[in-house]
Amino acid sequence: MDVRVTRREFLERSAQAAALALLASCAPAPQPTATFQTTKGITPTMTLDNLDLKIGQMLLVGFRGFELTNDNPIIADLRERNIGGVVLFDYDVPTQTRERNVKSPEQVKALCATLQKIASTRLLISIDQEGGYVARFKERYGFPSTVSQQELGTRNDLAYTRQVAEATAKTLAEVGVNLNLAPVVDLNTNPENPVIGKIERSFSADPTIVTNHALELIKAHHERGVLTTLKHFPGHGSSKADSHLGFVDVTQTWTRAELDPYARIIQAGQCDAVMTAHVFNANLDPKLPATLSKKILTGILRDELKFDGVVITDDMGMKAIADNYGFESAIQLAIDAGADLIALANNSTMFEPNLAERAFTIIKQLVDKGQVSRERIEQSYQRIVQFKARLKE
């Protein structure tokens, strides 16, 4: 997803860092994880052989609008294509303005309520609220200030991390966001990495520190009924380039230690979902980047690490994918690789009103032509059903 940081935001974040340190005292003790409840409209036992519904559930879609008007394409995506989820942004990259989805807490709460009302099934409403530079809910809109993962890892105080995570989860739950596309569990092995280390998205270069703080964040979100996402699999921390801007090769820099946080969190039973990285590693797959690689998503994540939950692609509009693979080919490869939710942020160089419709049509045609099996669609559908069954009302 887009992580561009303006100079003003960089300066604001620097000024906030000292003040946020005062939050450390009186951190409450961690509480047990809450039980999630099944919600409306979509169950594992549905007998309908409804291919359209199942394909629609595989799409996670970005859109424009502080509120929904009748001509907004997202309404048709919800009603006619039954998309599985949406992703909110505060900044619209194509227009370089803040005319996107976030204006105030009250406005976002109303928007989320409208989205859920229109959707025929329980909708995933997601956001990148990592903290620090990558936070869509900012103080400028009336939301609480946040702390970067690097700040948390450097401080290495789990009680403080839990306190910060509880505040984040509370903010999300109160406005109706039920999926945080966080935490980042990339290792900070290259502090000059323009898309991870340099903008403070990683807890640490130490897998144990990363794992421990990620678990605190996850458990705090679960208490509020918000699901989480580990990213960016199998590791983006060592990269020297930004996959938003082009092809990224980590063959010479990636190490297997970057899998450790995933392995530990999966083993602990705390991994809700995993987001892929658009990185190429010839040692893992000599032909394809991780998002499109069956060797990586199925061979490593599912078979080796034993993860059978939802896999979410990073935005398919990022240039690492968009500039090197055709849209149809990329979608086919991602599904074949083992991805369940195809992220269409629609927030790169241009905004395409009918992007979700185009992706939906492509997947349906791939199934009709036998290039993607119905069984493969069913696998993703069942994972998404189980995922949504854990959401609170």
JOFENRA-V671086 format. One record per backbone hydrogen bond with DSSP energy under -1.0 kcal/mol. NH is the residue of the N-H (numbers start at 1). CO is the residue of the C=O. Records with the same first field share a line. If there is no record, write none. Layout:
NH: CO, CO
//
This chain:
10: 6
11: 7
12: 8
13: 9
14: 10
15: 11
16: 12
17: 13
20: 16
22: 19
23: 20
24: 21
46: 43
50: 48
51: 49
54: 50
55: 51
56: 52
57: 53
58: 55
59: 56
60: 342
61: 85
62: 344
65: 100
72: 69
75: 72
77: 73
78: 74
79: 75
80: 76
81: 76
83: 77
84: 56
85: 59
86: 124
87: 61
88: 126
92: 97
96: 92
97: 92
100: 98
101: 89
108: 104
109: 105
110: 106
111: 107
112: 108
113: 109
114: 110
115: 111
116: 112
117: 113
118: 114
119: 115
122: 40
124: 84
126: 86
127: 179
129: 127
130: 134
131: 134
135: 133
136: 128
141: 138
142: 139
143: 138
150: 200
152: 148
153: 149
154: 150
155: 151
156: 152
161: 157
162: 158
163: 159
164: 160
165: 161
166: 162
167: 163
168: 164
169: 165
170: 166
171: 167
172: 168
173: 169
174: 170
175: 171
176: 172
177: 172
178: 125
179: 125
180: 227
181: 127
182: 180
185: 231
188: 204
189: 187
193: 190
198: 193
200: 197
201: 196
210: 206
211: 207
212: 208
213: 209
214: 210
215: 211
216: 212
217: 213
218: 214
219: 215
220: 216
221: 217
222: 218
223: 219
224: 221
225: 222
226: 221
227: 178
229: 182
230: 273
231: 183
233: 275
235: 232
239: 236
245: 242
250: 280
254: 250
258: 255
259: 256
260: 257
263: 259
264: 260
265: 261
266: 262
267: 263
268: 264
269: 266
270: 265
274: 310
275: 230
276: 312
277: 233
280: 248
284: 281
285: 281
290: 279
291: 277
292: 289
293: 290
297: 293
298: 294
299: 294
301: 296
302: 297
303: 298
305: 300
307: 301
312: 274
313: 341
316: 343
318: 315
319: 244
320: 243
321: 318
322: 318
323: 319
324: 321
325: 321
330: 326
331: 327
332: 328
333: 329
334: 330
335: 331
336: 332
337: 333
338: 334
339: 334
340: 311
341: 311
342: 58
344: 60
355: 352
358: 354
359: 355
360: 356
361: 357
362: 358
363: 359
364: 360
365: 361
366: 362
367: 363
368: 364
369: 365
370: 367
371: 366
372: 366
377: 373
378: 374
379: 375
380: 376
381: 377
382: 378
383: 379
384: 380
385: 381
386: 382
387: 383
388: 384
389: 385
390: 387
391: 388
//
